[in-house]
């Protein structure tokens, strides 16, 4: 097992390098042709202010939430799915991602005024990043997703205190717990805005844990998730499968948001997470076409999209949802509008399949039987134990109470 994990850890170390820090200082918008695009977003955070305009916020925890308006310039000529990080500072907006405007928002009224000025049919997207992300990492990634997906929604980023170090996995996990109420309050505030008609929550990796925990809290308080939250999208969710089943039930009854998960059995980051957390399978690494997952997805009405065969420039295969032009357009044009994936006019490329209501829909060009088997990420002696744990998903997911 150590021999398998060591190369992945090295890859994780290398993946965190390659771009300069401190890109949040605004630069003048480029006047060259073709004119760069721009993405304007609201950023809510439970991070601590850094005191440095180059970074704005660090990875430590703040008892007070902050709200910031940020505009990111995106060069006209670039490959979809990529973030063109500056090679040096200041960035060149003609060829690189660049921040062109930053302003703090001090009150809810100011935030609502900003939203009303930028509203796009009343649709809002709330994005929650994953493990090992700086403030600027999450800002640029959301800008890329919004631009490439061509979504008709106002982007809102919720960024939680991550130290952006691969050795700080446990700190980051506890930071998501620290931020549960902050995200719940942000969602409630957004939903209370009369200019907001519907909300899509999209979370990546460890951010999926935070999203589910906050929605679970909301469900426990109110008996259901806020009716304006129409869609929940979990990309490479780093969640214990058994815990996810409990979170889903404890979100409450109707109205329930439509839930979609993106999974990939070759996700190396989730393999490491499984190892760290006691060799428990992660939701983002399942094969949704196999039992017991297929039946339980049908029972819950959850759509699972298998990206195992999708090629990615990400060596960890952990960010396929954002790096594939077809997938981000699926998110922006189909999932956020509540459209079905079962009709015949959806083509996402070879090998992409979806499990919708327990039926395997071939939305690529390869039959579901060609989907790769789940990756084996534990040694032989642990395989039986892992299988037994997975089978608990086939149990009754109704809420259980103590009996006398």
Secondary structure, DSSP 8 states (H G I E B T S, - for coil): -HHHHHHHHHHHHHHT-SS-S---S------SSS--EEEEEEEEEEEEE-S-TTTSEEEEEEEEEEEEEEEEEE-SS--TT-----SSSS--TTTS-EEEEEEEE-SHHHHHHHHHHH-STTEEEEEE--SS--HHHHHHHHHHHHHHHT-SSEEEEEE------GGGHHHHHHHHHHTHHHHHHHHHHHHT-TT--EEEEEEETHHHHHHHHHHHHHHHHHSB--TTEEEEEEES---BHHHHHHHHHHT-BSS--EEEEEE-TT-HHHHHHHHHTTS--BGGG--TTSTTHHHHHHHHT-EEEE-TT---S-TTS--HHHH-HHHHHHHHHTGGGT--S-STT----TT-EEEETTEEE--SSS-GGGS------S-HHHHHHHHHHHGGGGS--S------
